[in-house]
Amino acid sequence: MSNDPWEQVDVDAFVCPVNSDCEYTTYPASRIKELSGLPLEQLLRPHTPLAIGAAFVTEGGKLRARNLIHVPNTNKAGEQVQVEDIARATAAVIVTCELKGYNSVAVPLMGAFDTGIPAEEAARAIHSEFRSHRGERPVRVLFVARNSDEIDVFEMAIEGLS
């Protein structure tokens, strides 16, 4: 079996962070697109630009997730991601899970890459949104990490240490 976290998780939906134009040029969006086998840009292009705080759902393709929740966390590729944008993207994921009846969702460390914010801030924003949610869904939230550093920042956010 692969060490790729996207191939190991069986959930109702994976979160796919993108920019408002739904370009899949950076991790984790590029990896999710590759593994799904779907022409995601073509599927979403008629619906762009998506506002930060919006979400668009597609099928999961070849992934073990049945659906993908595409959420913008920046307006343009290469633009600086803000903590508030990560929080708004996470809130859109929660609303989508409630509306679609998704009980389980896998969430990557959004916004903490090339032009992103510090990983600790991103993890805190994501965890804080889920922790403060009082709805019924999602019941199970999996934080997906590609390496031990990402695991550490999610654990620190969960434990309130960062």
N, C-alpha and C positions, 0 to 999 in steps of 0.2 A: 504494500500500500504506500501511496505517496505521503511525503511529509507536508504537503501543501495543505494548510488549514481549510481551504475552500473545498477540498475533495474529501474531507473527513467529517464534515458536519451535516447532519440530517435535520433540517428545520423547515418551517413553513416558508420563510423568506430570508434571503441574504440582503444586507444593505450594501448598495453600490454607490459610494460618494462620487459625484461628478461635478463639473462646472455647469453653469446655466445653459450652455450650448450642448451639453451632454456629450462631451468629448471624452474618450476613454484612453487617454494618452499616458496617464501616470498610475502607479500602484495605489490602491488595490483595484481600481476600476479596470485597468488594462488586463490584469490577471483574471478578474471575474469574467470579462468579455471573452477572453481567450478560452477559458474553461467552459463557458456556456455554449460556445459554438454558434451563437446567435448574431445576426447583423444588428447589434444594438443601436448604433448611430442611425441606421436607416429606420428602425422602428420608432425612435424618439424624435428624429428631426422634425416631423410635422408638428410636434408639440413644444418645440423650443422657441424662444428661451423659457426655461423653467425658472421661476423665482426661487431665491433662497427661502426655505421654509415650505416649499411645495414638494410633492413626491409624485412619482409616476411608477406604476407597477407593470412588469412584463412577466412572462413565464420564465422559468429558470433554465430552460434548455437542457443541456447535458449535466448540469450541476445536480447535486443531491437536494438542493433547495427547490421547492416547487415554484417559487416566485422570486423576483428581484425587485427590491424597492430602490429606485434611483432617486437620490436626493442631492441637489446642488448645495455645496458649501462654499462656493465662490462664484463670482460672475463670469470670469474669463480664465482660461488656462494661464498659469503662471502668476496669477494675481494673489496677493497676500490673503491668507485665510484669517478670519477673526474668530475669537472665542464665541462671540454672540452668534456667528454663522453656524458653528458646530452645534450649539444649543438649539438653534432653530431647525437645523437638519434633523437632529435627534428627535425633537418634538414632532416633526413631520412623520418620522418613522413610527412613533407611538400612535399618532392619530390614524395612520394607515393600518396598523395592526388592529386597532379597535374597530375601524370601519369594515375591514376585510375579514375579520374574525381569525387573524393569525395568532396562534397560541405561542409560537416559538420564532425567534429571530436571531440571526447572527450579525454582530456589528463589529466592523473593523475600527482601528484607531484612525478616525477621520481627521484630516487637516493637519497632520503632524509630519508631513514629508517635505519635499524640496523647498517649497515656498510657504510652508505651514508654520504653525505656532509650536511652542515647545510641547513635546509629547505629554508631559504631565498635565498641562493645561487642557489639552484636548481630551484626555482620559477623564479628568475631573468634570468637564462640561458634559460629556456623554453620560457618565455615571450619575451625575446630579439630576439630569432630566429623567432618567429611568427611576431613580430613587424617589423623586418627588411625585411621580405619576400615581394616581389613585384609581385608575380604571381597572377593568378586568383582564385586558390583554395588552401586551403579551404576558403570558404566564412564565415563560422561560426565555431569558436573554443570555446569549453566549457572546462574550467578548472574544473576537478572533484576533490572534496575534501571529505574526510571521517569525518572530524570534524572541529570545529570552528578555531582551530589553523592553519590548512591547508588553510582554507578560508582566514584568516588574512594574511598569507605569500603571497598568490596569489594576494590579493588586494594591498598589499604593493609593490609588483613587478610591478603591472599594473600602480599604481600611482607614481612609481619611488621613493618610500620612503625607500626602504631597501638598 
